[in-house]
Amino acid sequence: METETSMFVPDTSFMESVEAQSGIKISACYQCKKCSNGCPVTFAMDIYPDQVIRLIQMGQREKVMECSTIWICAACETCTTRCPNEVDIAGVMDYLKEMAIKTGISIPQPYTYVFHRVFLDDVRKRGRVFEGRLMQSYMFKSGEIWRKLKSGGIMDEVALGFTLLRKGRMPLFPKGIKAKREIKEILK
């Protein structure tokens, strides 16, 4: 009796494209899972960072681009630091976000995307984040300000802001940095 076996043959063109455009050697990942084990936000992810990398290696473009993990990634670089093969996993997540935006893929975490943009715009402008302005920009650009005004929750935000200010945890004015031009070049 003859049996037919089918094999899954990965399509490496997606991985090769991501490697070429991002400059990150994804094929070096051998699935040790240290990235996922160290990630502080896996509790909120639909698939883990090691699984994102594996799906890229297997050519599963749609699954990767439609997952919420790339938007939840905090870019803390814990995964990158833990990787024994020095795969810049946080860099891959950032690259995938930009790729999703450029190709018009719907963003499953729109508030996360707004925060991502506001954060990078602030760093691009000042060379570092100024928390007071960051939260104002986020509240307006996400539309969260209107929801909080409607529900009355804005007073809690104002009270928290004053408490942080009074305890010296939030500066009133932004601090400058010396290498502002270099930061702008990096973020181009």
Residue pairs with C-beta under 8 A, 6 or more apart in sequence:
8 58
10 57
10 58
10 59
11 58
11 59
12 57
12 59
13 59
14 56
14 59
14 60
14 61
14 64
15 26
15 27
15 56
15 57
15 59
18 24
18 26
18 56
18 92
18 95
18 96
18 99
19 25
19 26
19 27
21 95
22 91
22 92
22 95
24 87
24 88
24 91
24 92
24 95
25 85
25 87
26 53
26 56
26 57
26 87
26 92
27 57
28 85
28 86
28 87
29 50
29 53
29 54
29 57
29 83
29 85
29 87
30 85
31 50
31 53
31 54
32 50
32 84
33 48
33 50
34 79
34 82
34 83
34 84
35 48
35 49
35 50
35 53
35 78
35 79
35 80
35 82
35 83
35 87
35 89
36 42
36 48
36 49
36 50
36 51
36 79
37 82
38 78
38 79
38 81
38 82
39 45
39 48
39 49
39 78
39 79
40 74
40 76
40 78
41 72
41 73
41 74
42 48
42 49
44 72
45 67
45 68
45 69
45 72
46 67
46 68
46 69
47 55
47 63
47 67
47 69
48 69
49 69
49 73
49 79
49 89
49 93
51 69
52 64
52 67
52 69
52 70
52 89
52 92
52 93
52 96
53 87
53 89
53 92
55 63
55 64
56 64
56 92
64 70
64 96
65 96
65 99
65 100
65 103
65 105
66 105
66 108
67 108
68 108
68 109
69 93
70 93
70 96
70 97
70 100
71 97
71 107
71 108
71 109
71 112
71 113
71 116
72 109
72 112
73 90
73 93
73 94
75 90
75 93
75 94
76 90
77 90
79 89
79 90
80 86
80 87
80 88
80 89
80 90
80 91
83 89
97 113
97 116
100 107
101 107
101 113
107 113
110 142
111 142
111 144
114 138
114 141
114 142
115 138
115 142
117 141
118 134
118 137
118 138
118 141
119 129
119 134
120 187
121 137
122 129
122 130
122 133
122 134
122 137
123 129
123 183
123 187
124 183
124 184
124 187
126 174
126 176
126 177
126 180
127 176
127 177
127 179
127 180
127 183
127 184
128 174
128 175
128 177
128 183
130 171
130 174
130 175
131 170
131 171
132 161
132 170
132 171
132 172
132 174
133 174
135 161
138 144
139 145
139 148
139 157
145 154
147 153
148 154
148 157
161 170
164 170
165 172
177 183
